[in-house]
């Protein structure tokens, strides 16, 4: 028994050392991805070489902006066609597929092509976030190291998940939710031998972020005095609505994807065709372009009026559905957070207008909506709850979050057979476990 424990201990040390290396690499890759997005945004929309962070839709509108997403789509299509088709999509389903059916082996070229294609897609106005691509890239880093060491299949799975979690931490600075998402969506189990290496990778990436970046929450909120009475039903209702909306939005993506699959042209041209819709919508609603983290922050601070929140929700959703359905490269988390925070804010504003005596907080409604939309689309209920806390830095919304996320999870379970993360795999006849939590002693 002692000999067995000694061997397992040495193996775990080796895994943890490799995970720490992955954490460092994932941090720098994440920084490169963000710099790439800024570079291509400046190049496409300002015609200058700069790494300054700008938003494509907030520096005036010009008719030629209509064609920028098309140009980006053409480039992404060429990269996918002649580089690797694995860059298409939002990244997490592809990582899940490699864990479940690909022996946790991701082609090395994905490590370079995925962030490049995503930077071009988002920099040219694509309505995506950076988190999906960096999760996929981090997973590719973990897989690459796992293939070049004396690692077994299960070890490669752990390293792949460690890279994905480290990448998410480097972008959002949310270490606990990054660990949870690796458990709920990638590892499909929980044990010390899987948890510890992932925690080491995440802890390393977070340390790098604190030392070289910023320790402030990405969607930092001011302290909100929360009054809980009958209004808890409003927060619960927000979770229900967000859960329903997540089901509808997820289905819309795959309906649009089905439309693209019926087009009599090669799939490499689909991102360019989708870019026409993205560009046209961008002229109508500039806030729909790019990552748009400021949209989430504005909703969480209740800085949007009712009409503005409704318009942002409609146009950003339409742009995202078209772009993601076209098979381009980009993340889904930031758009989902935008939709959810907008839905929650709308409910909070309307409730305060008609029932002011309930003292509903629009900010908390936006927070619950943001988290519940994430839950409804992915069913990663623990990740969604912890992420909302880590990303905003406030604890007063824990009770509404727990209720809202639970409601969204139950709604998703009742009205969606698959999630936005598993639908694509299910369509290929590949089963994804529905129960992720297993304890191995």
N, C-alpha and C positions, 0 to 999 in steps of 0.2 A: 504493500500500500504506500509506504514512504517513497519507494523508488518511482512508483507511478506518479505520485504527487510531485516529485522532484522533476520528472520529465515534463509533466504538464506545466509546472511553474516556469521552467526554462523556455518552453514554447510560448507561454503567455508573455514573458518578458520580451521575447523576440517580436511578437505581434505588437506589443505596446511601443517598442522602439520604432518599428516600422510605421506605426500610426502617428507617432510624433513627427516623423519626417514628412508624412503625408499632410499633417496639419500645417506645417510650415509652407509646403509647396502649394497647398490649397489657398492659403491666405494670399500669396503673391499672385497666383493665377486669378483669384477674385479681383485683386487690385488691377491687374492687367485687363480683365474684362470690363470693369467700370471705366478704366481709362480709354479702352477701345470704343465703348459706347459714346463717351464724351467726344473722342476724336472724330468718329464718323458723323455724329450729330453736327459738329462744327463744320466738317468738310461738306456735308450735303446741304445744310441749311444756311451756312454763313460763308462758304467757299474759302475757308481759312484753315490753317493747320494749328490746332489748339487742343489742349486737354481740359479746358475750362468747362465745368458742368453747366449746360444750358438746356432749356426746354425748346424743342423745335417749333412749338406753336405760340410762343410768347414774344416773338421778335418781329411782329408784323406778318401779314399774309400776302403771298404772291401767287399768281396763277400757276407758275412753274412748280410750286410746291406739290401740285397734284401729281406730278410725274416722279417725284423723289421716291415714294414707296415702291413704285413700279421698277425703278432702276435697282433699288435694294433687293426687290424680289427676283429680278433677273440674276443678280450676282449670287444670291442664296441658292437659286435653282441650279445654277451651273456648279456651285460647290457640292451640292447634294448629288447631282448627276455624275460628276466626274471625280469627286472626292470620296464621299461616303453618304449613302442615303440615311445613315444612322443619325445625322444631324437634324433631320426633320422632326417636328413635334416639340413638346415642351420638356423632354428630358427624363422625368421621373418614371413614366411607364417603360421607357427603354431600359432604364437601370433595373427596374423590377423584372423585366423579361430576361435580362442577362443573368440575374441571380437565380431565377426559377428554372430557366431552360437553356442558358448559355454557359453553364459552369463558371459563372461570374467572370467571364472573359470578355472584355470590351476592346475593340480594335484600337491600337495606339493612336491612329490618326484622328480619332474622335477627340482626343485630348487637345489637339490644336485646331481642328476644323469646327468643333462645336462652339467654342467661345468666339472664333472669328465670324462665323455665320450669324451668331446671335448679336454680336456687336454691330454688324452691318444691318441686320433686320431691324433692330431697335433704333439704331442711329439714323436710319432712313425713315423713321416715324412709326415703326411697328408698335402696336399698343400692348407691349409685353413688359415683364419684369426680368431682372437679371438672375433671380434665384433659381429657376428651373435649369437654365444652362449651366450655372456654376455647380449645382448639385450633380448634373450629368458629368461635367468636367472633373469634379472632385472624385466621383465614382470611377471615372476612367483612370485617374491617377492611382487610386487604390488598386484597381484591377491590374494596371501595368506593373506596379511594384509586386503585387501578389504573384504575377506570372514569372517574375524574374528572381524570386526567392524560393526557398525550399518550403513552399506552402501547399497545403492540401486544398481541396475545393471549398471546404467550410471556412478555412482561413482566408481565402480570397474573398469570400462573401463578406466576412467581417471587415476586411480592409476596404472593400468597395463601399460598404456602408459608412465606414469611418471617413473616407474621402468625401462622400456626399454630405455628411453632417458637418464636417469641417468647412466645406464650401458655403453652406447655408449660414454658419456662424460668422464667417468672414464678411458676408454681405450684410446680414441683419444684426449681428451681435447678440443673438439669442441662443446661448449654448444649451440650455435645458430643453427647449423645444426642438433644437436640432437633433439632440440625442433621441428624443421621443419619436420624431418623424422617421428616424432610421429604424426604430423598433417597430413602429406601426405600419410602415410602408415598404421597408426593405429587408430587415432581418427576419421578420415573422417569428421571432422568439425572444425571450428575455432570460439571460443567465449572466453570471459574473464573467464568464469567459468571452462573451460577446459584448457585454456592456462596457467593461473596463477599457479595451482598446479604442472603442468609439469615444469614450469619455476623454481618453488621453489625446486623441486627435482634435476633438472639439476644444479641450482646455488649452492645447497648444495654439490653435488658430485664434482663440479668444484672447489669449495672452499677447499674441502678435498684434491683434487689433487694438488692444488697450495701450500697448507700448508705442505703436507707430500710427495709430489712428485716433479714434474717439471712443470714449466709454459711455457716451450719452445714448439713451434709447432712440431708435431710428424714427419713431413716431411719438416723441415725447409729449406728454400731456401735463397740464398744470393740475395741481390738486383740486379735486371737485368735491364739494360737500354733498354727500349723497343722502337723500331722504328716502327710506324704504317704508312703504305702507301698501295701499291697494295698487300703487303703481308697479309693483313687482309683476303684476299680470301683463303690463305693457311690455316689459322687458322679455317676459316669456313669449308674448305674442310676436315680438320682434324676431326671436329665434325661430318661431314657426314660419313666419313669412320668409325669412332668409333661407330656411331649409327648403321650402317650396321653390323659391327663386333659384336656388342652387340646382335643383333637379331640372327645372325648365332650361336654365342656361346651359347645363351640361348636355342635355339632349339637343339643343340648338346647334352646338358645335359639331356634333356628329351628323346631324341632318345636313348641315352645310358641307361637311366633308363628303357625304354621299353625293351631293350635287356636283362637287368638283370631280369625283370619280367617274361621273357620267359624261364629262366633257371629252370631246373627240381630239384631245391634244395630250401630249406626254406630260407626266406629273411635274417635270422640271419647270414647266411654264406656269404652273398653278400659283406659286407665290407672286409672280408678276401680275397675274390676273386679279388676285386678291388685293394686290397693291393699288389697283385702280380704285377699289372701294375704300381702302384706307385713306388714300390721298383725297378723294372727294369728301369723305366725312371730316377729314382734318381741316378742310377749307370752311366747313360749316361750324365745327366745334373743335377749335385748336387744342383744347385740353385733352382730347381723345388720343393725341399723338404721343408716342414715347412712353417711358416708364410712368411718369406722372405721380411720383410719391407725394408731391405737394397736394394732389387731390385728396389723398387719404388724410393727410395732416389737416387740411382745411375742414374736412367733414368731422374729424375727431374734435376739432375746436369749435364746431358749429359756426364756421365762418361763411358757409354757403346758404343762400336763400333757398326757399322751397323750389322755385322755378329752376334755379341754377343746378340744384342737386338732381332734379328730374331730367334735365337736359343732359347733364354729364352722364348719368346712368344709362340713358337711352343710346346716346351716340357712342360712348365708350364700349358698351356691350355690343352694338352692331359692328363696330370696327374690329373688336376682338374676335367675335364669332367668324367673321369673314376671313381675317388673317390666319387664325389658328386652323380653321377648316381647310385653308389652302395648303397646309402642310409646311409652312415656313418654320423658322427656328425662333423660339422665345418662351419665356416662363409664364405660368398661369397664376402664380400666387399673388403678385401685385395687382393684376386685374380683378381677381376674386375679392381681394381686400377693398379695392375701390368700389366694386359693386355693393358689397356688404355694408360698408360704412355709409354709402349713399342711401341705401334702403333704410338703414337704421335711423339716419338723420331725418329722412322724410317722415318716418313714423313718429319720431320725437317731436318734430315741428307741428305736424297735424294734431297730435294729441294735446300739445300745449295750447293750440289755438281753440280747441273745442272743450278740453277738460283741464283748464289751468289749475284747478284745485288739487289735481293729482301730483303736482310738482315733479313732473317727469323731467329728467335730465337728457336733453338732446345729445349731449356728448356721450353719455353712457349708452344711449340707444345706438349711436353710431359704432361704439366699441363692441357692443353685443352683436350688431348686425355684421360687422367686419369678421368677427371670430366665427359666428354661426354660419356665414356663407362658406368659409373655409371648411368647417365641419361638414356641412351638407354636401359639398362637392367631393370631399375626400374620405369622410367618415373617420378622420384622424382626430377624434374628439379631445384626447389628452393634449396632443400637439397644439391644436387650435386654442385651447384654453390657456396653456402656459405661454404660448407665443403672444397672445394679446396682452398678458401681464408684462412679459419681458420687453416687448416692443414699445410699450407706452410708459412703463415705469410707475403705474398707479395700481393700488391694491383694492381701492374701494369698490371696484366693479366685479369682484370675485363672485359674489352670490348671483347677480344677474347673468354673469358669464356662464356659470355652471348650469343654470336653468335654461338659458337660451341655447347653449350648445347641446345640451341633452335633448331638447325639443327638436333642434335641427337634425341631430343624429337619427332620432326616431322617425322623423318625416322622410329623411333620405332612405332609411331602411325599408319604409313602407312603399315608397313610390319610385325607387330606382333599383333595378336589379344589379347594375354595376355602377361604379363611380367613374368620375372623369379620369381617374388614374388607371382603372382596370378595364374600361369598355373596349379600348383598342385591342387589348390582349384577348378578351373574351371573343371578339369578332374573328380572331385568328384561331379560335378553338383552344386557347391556352387558359387553363384554370389558375386562378389566384386564390390563395387561402383566405377564407373569410374570418377565421379566428387567428389572431396574431400572437396571442399572449400565452406562452408556454414556459413553465419553470422547470429547469433541469438542475437537479441536485448533484 
